[in-house]
Amino acid sequence: MDKITSTNQLREKIQQLEIKQVSEGILLKEQFKVTYESLKPVNIIKNKISELVTSSDLTGNVLDGILGLTAGYLTKKAMVGSSHNPLKKILGSLLQMGVTSIVTKNTGGIKAVVSTLIGALLKKKDDCAEEDVEEEIEEDDEDN
């Protein structure tokens, strides 16, 4: 910092500091408005909900849970059906809980197996389509 030796320099320095004070005051007021808006309960709730929705861990866990519950429910329906036997219903509920638990804990492996099966089915379908095309080409060659 330079030493001020004249009154003109002092006036200039005071003027610069006053301009700086005004600009920082404006920035402070703007920041206060932003902070005030972000601290409103409605905005806090909105922000937390958007964080929950965009969280990939939560979305993955919810999807895993839904997959497990669906598998458990379908297993119970397949085993118990529309039976009115109370013992069969209890056993079906226990089976449902077990299947739900297993599927929820092992969704990564299940997804891998399912995607492998789907890939194999699609490959088989493509191979059959290629064979059909080759047969059509051979038939066209024989006709000519």
N, C-alpha and C positions, 0 to 999 in steps of 0.2 A: 504494500500500500504506500502510495506516494505521500509525502508530507505536504500539507497545505500551508502555503506561505503568504498568500494574498487573500483579500476579501473576495475577489472575483472567483478565485478557485473554490473558496468556501461556499459561495452562493451556487456555483455550478454543481458542486458535490451535494449540497442540500437539495437542489432541484432534481438531480439524478436519484437520490434516495427517496424523495417524495414520489417520483414516477414509479420507482420500484415498489414502494409501499402500496400504491394504488393498484398496480397490476397484480401484486400478490394478494391483495384484499379481494379483488374480483375472482381470482382462482380459488381462494379460500371459500368464498360464498358459493361458487359452483360446486365445489367438493362437498360442502355442507348440504346442498340440495340433493346431490347424488346419494350421500350417506343417509339423509333423512328418508328418501324414497326407498332405499334398500332395507331400512329397518322397520318399515311398515309391516305389520303382521301378515297382510295379504301377500305382499311381495316375498316375504320369507317363506311362506307356505308354497307359493308358486315355484320359487327357486329350488326348494327341497324336492318337490314333486318332479320337476324336470330333471334333477340330478338322479332321482330314483329310476325314472323312465329311461334315461340314457345310459345308465350303468350296465355294462355288458355282463358283469358277474350276476347281477340280480336277474337280468333277462334270461341268462343261461340257466340259472337255478329254477326260475319259474317254469321254463319250458321243460326242464328235467322232471320237475314235480308233476306237471300236467301229463307228461308221457307216462310216468309211473302210475299215476292215478287211473289213467285211461286203460293201461295194460291190466291193472288189478281189477278194475270194474268189468272189463271184457272177459277176463278169466273167470270171475265169479259168475257172470251171466252164462258162460259156456258150461260151467260145472253144475251150477244149481238150477239154472233155467227158471221155470215158474213153479218149482216144487214148493209145497206147503209143509214139508217135513222140517221141524225146528232143528234137528241135529244136522241135517244137510245144509240149512241156512247158516248155522254157526260155523261149520267146517268151511263153507264158502266164504264167509267173512274173514276167517283166519287165513285162508288161501289168498284172498284179495290183499290183505295186509302184507303178507309175505312177498307176493309178486310185486306189489307197489314198492316195497322197500328194496328189493333186489334190483328192479328196473331203475329206480331213482339213483341208486348208488353206482350202477354200471352203465349209465347212458352212453358214455364215450365208446365202450366196447360194442354195445348194441348198435349204435349208429354206424360204426365201422363195418360190422357184419352185414347190416342191412344195405349199406352203400355198395359193398362187395357183391352181394347177391343181385342187386339191381344192375350193377355194371355187367355182371355175367349174363343176366337175362337180356340186356340190351345188346351185348356182343353177339349172343346166340341169335337174336332177332336180326341183327345186321348181317351175320353170316348166312342165314336163311334167305334174306333178301338178295344178297350177292349171288347165291346159287340160282335163285329164280331168274335173275338178270342173265346169268351165264347160259341157262337153259334156253331162254328166249333168243339169245344171240345165236346159239347153235341151231335152233329151229329155223331162224331166219336164213342162216347160211345154207341149210339143207333145202329150203324152199327155192332158193335162187339157184 
